Amino acid sequence: MSTTTITKTIFLEAPRAVVWTFLTEKEKLARWFHPAEHDLREGADYTLLDHHGDMSRICWGKVLEMRPYDSLVYTFTVKPLKGAMTTVRWTLEDAAGGTRLTLSHEGIEQAAGEAAFMMLSALDAGWDVHFGKFREAAKIPVAA
């Protein structure tokens, strides 16, 4: 793994099947990340919209792999990357009655070139904000 790969793990008080819906369904993506044009589908392009402004395209890519309740992989870019793609991988695992969700975001240095550190810093901070929202949105107690 590259030293410029962003890796983050959070623990969610929800089963993997519920967490999966927050990663793939447009209505639930809007609750913690960005509104999507449609549910994510393997092999299909996706677009996430900027809900703070004019609902313009904020990030986009293509869903490369969907293994329900286990992993999701897609290409990912944002406007500052001018279409250069990075890769986001989500891994879901059972953990003490909830879900351990791990994000791996790689390829940022290659996509950003000379602006790599600025882009790494911005994406790192952005994922932190979104993960905080994810914790609240997916707070569904697991049956004891």
N, C-alpha and C positions, 0 to 999 in steps of 0.2 A: 504494500500500500504506500502510495506517495505521501510525502510529508505535507503536501498541499491538499490532501483529501480531508474534507470536513466530516467528522464522525461524531454523532450524538446519540445518546440513548436516554429514553424516558420510560418510566413505569406508569401504566395507566390502569385505573380501577374499572376495567371492562374486559370482557372476553375478546379473543382474537377476531371472532366473527364480527363483533361490533366495531372494533378498531378498523378492520378492513373496509367497512362501509364509509368511514370517515376519510379514507385514503382514495376511494374510488367513485363515490356517488356525488354528483354535482351539488346537490342541496347541502350535503354534509361538508364537502370541501369548502363551501362558502362560509361555514360557521367558524373555521379556524385558519384557513389559508386564503384562498381567493375564489370567487365565483367561477365556475366552469361552464363552458358552452354545453357540455353533455357529460354523462358518466364516462369514466375512463374505460377503454376497451383495448384488449391486446391487439397490436398491429395497427391501431388507429392513431391519427394525430389528435392532439388535445390543445386547447387554448384556455388559459386562466385570465380572468379580467380584473382590471383595477377598479375596485369598488369605492375608492376614495374620490374618483374623478368622473371621467366621462365613460366609464366601462370599456375603455380601450384595452387592447391586448397587453398584458403585463409580463406573462411568461408562457412558453409554449414548447412543444416537442412531440415526441412519438412514444407511445407505450410499447416497450420492447418485450416485456414478459409479465404475465400475471399468474401467480400460483396462489389462488385464494387461501387466505388466512395464514400464508407462509411468507411470501415475498412479492414485491412489485418493483419493476425496473423501468425507467423511462429516460429518454433524453430530455434535456432541460436547458433553456436559454432565457435570457432577459434582454431588454432593449440595449443596455450598455455593452453586451457581448456581440451585438450586431449580427445575430444569427449563428455564431459559433456555438456548438453544442457541448454540454457537459452531461454527466450521467448521474442520476439519482437512483439509489437502491434503498428500499425499505425492507426490513426483516422483522417479522413478528414471531415472538416466542412466548409460550406460557411462562408465567412467573408468579409464584406465591398467590394464586387466586386471581391474577390479573394478566396483563400483557406487558412484556418487555418489547418496546419498539425502538429499533435502531435505524438511523439514517446514515447513509454513506454517500457523500456528494463529491464526485471526483472529476478530473479533467479541467478544473478551473484555471490552473496555471497555463495550460496549453491554449485554452479558449481566450483568456484575457491578455496574454502576452505581457507587455511592460506594465500593464495596470493590474497584474495578478494580485499583489498584496492588497490593494484597495478593494478589489472584487472579493477576495477571500474574507476580508474584514466585514464588508457589507453583507455578504451572504451568511457568514457565521452569526452576526448580530440578528439578521432577519430570521434565521431558523430558530434562534432563541425566543424571539417574540412569538412566532407561530407555534412553537411547542407549548408555550404558556397558554395560548388560546386552545390548543388541542387538549391539554389536560382538563380544562374546564368543559369543553364541548363534549368530550367522550366520557365524562364522569358518570358512569352507569354502574352502580354497585353490583358486584358479582355475588350470586347466591352463596351463602355460607354453608 
